[in-house]
Each structure stands twice: as structure tokens, then as C-alpha cells.
Amino acid sequence: MKPLNYAILKHFTKVKEASTEDVIEALKGKYGNFKALNRKDVLAALMTAEANGLLEETRFGMDEAGTLKIYYRAHKEGADTINKYIKD
């Protein structure tokens, strides 16, 4: 099993875009017992990946509860870098 942060990054090489909640939903089957699989920690991982040039923000909006929902994607160079260092 990959470390959670690796799994988060790899998820973006397999989807067009995803929000924090999408990532949590996709990974909870395998990583559901990890303490860091929560909105705050996953968002921090996504923002770090964005700051490091691996992901980029695609859009944002408010969900039904009034919570900000930010979507990210791995652009080609970011996906190539992720796939180079994190193997399936």
C-alpha cells in the first residue's frame, strides 16, 4: 500500500479533476482508517502539490452546505512527474 499522500497524487493521474471530497470518497475504501483522510489534511496535501507545481486549480464554488469546494487537476507535466516518481 502506498503512503496516503502518494495515493492522493496518483488519483489525479486517473481523473480529469477532483475536489477534496472527491479524493476522500475515492480513497476511503483502501485508506478509510487513516487519520489524515479528512478534509483539512487532504486539502493541505492538494495545496502543497499545487504550490510544488504538480496540480493546478481548475474551478471553485460553494456546495449545498455553503462550504468552499475547490477542484484541482494534474496538468501534463505534473502527471508525468507524479508517474515518474510514484509507480502503480
Order of alpha helices (4+ residues) and beta strands (2+ residues): alpha-beta-alpha-alpha-beta-beta-alpha
